[in-house]
Amino acid sequence: MYGRRPGRELGGWRGGWFGQFGAKDLEEWAKVETAEAVGAEALLLGRRSDEWFALRWASRSSEWADKLNGMPTYVVSATLEQPSWSSNSTVLRGEVVQEVSKLKHELAGDILVYASYQLVRTLMEHDLVDELRLMVFPVVLGAGERLYGETSEEKPMRLVRVFRRLPDRVAAAC
């Protein structure tokens, strides 16, 4: 989950930081992300993230891309008629909390959420996040979106494990 998405092509004033600071670990990072995706049952995205992934992943081919392109994808949106990315996508309309709660009860495996930080904030506010996996990069951009938005109450977390170390960063599950 990124406060600023990692690509310069998005026009952000700090775009491209991932390539600049993370490129040397790209292969190891992709292994971690591939393993996570292969073990998941579905992907949950907001509308803008669905559009972002559609432009960049639909034509890719790799174990990771094949899994993402083929897995059931649920897109939360009040305005979207047809998802951009996958023919295996479903638009979740209506009350986000109810729709995602229902989805969690229907699916047995992990549901990944990539990017979609506004969606993640809503899910966290309503205690619908079972595990938060963070890839921490040792760089401060100086500005950008907050990872966690304001909540109505404290949301205690505990470190469950450090599940993979890359040379300059740590991935952790809370």
Secondary structure, 3 states (H helix, E strand, C coil): CCCCCCCHHHCCCCCCHHHHHHHHHHHHHHHHHHHHHHCEEEEEEEHHHHHHHHHHHCCCCCHHHHHHHHCCEEEECCCCCCCCCCCCEEEECCCHHHHHHHHHHHCCCEEEECCCHHHHHHHHHCCCCCCCEEEECCCCCCCCCCCCCCCCCCCCCCCCEEEEEECCEEEEEC
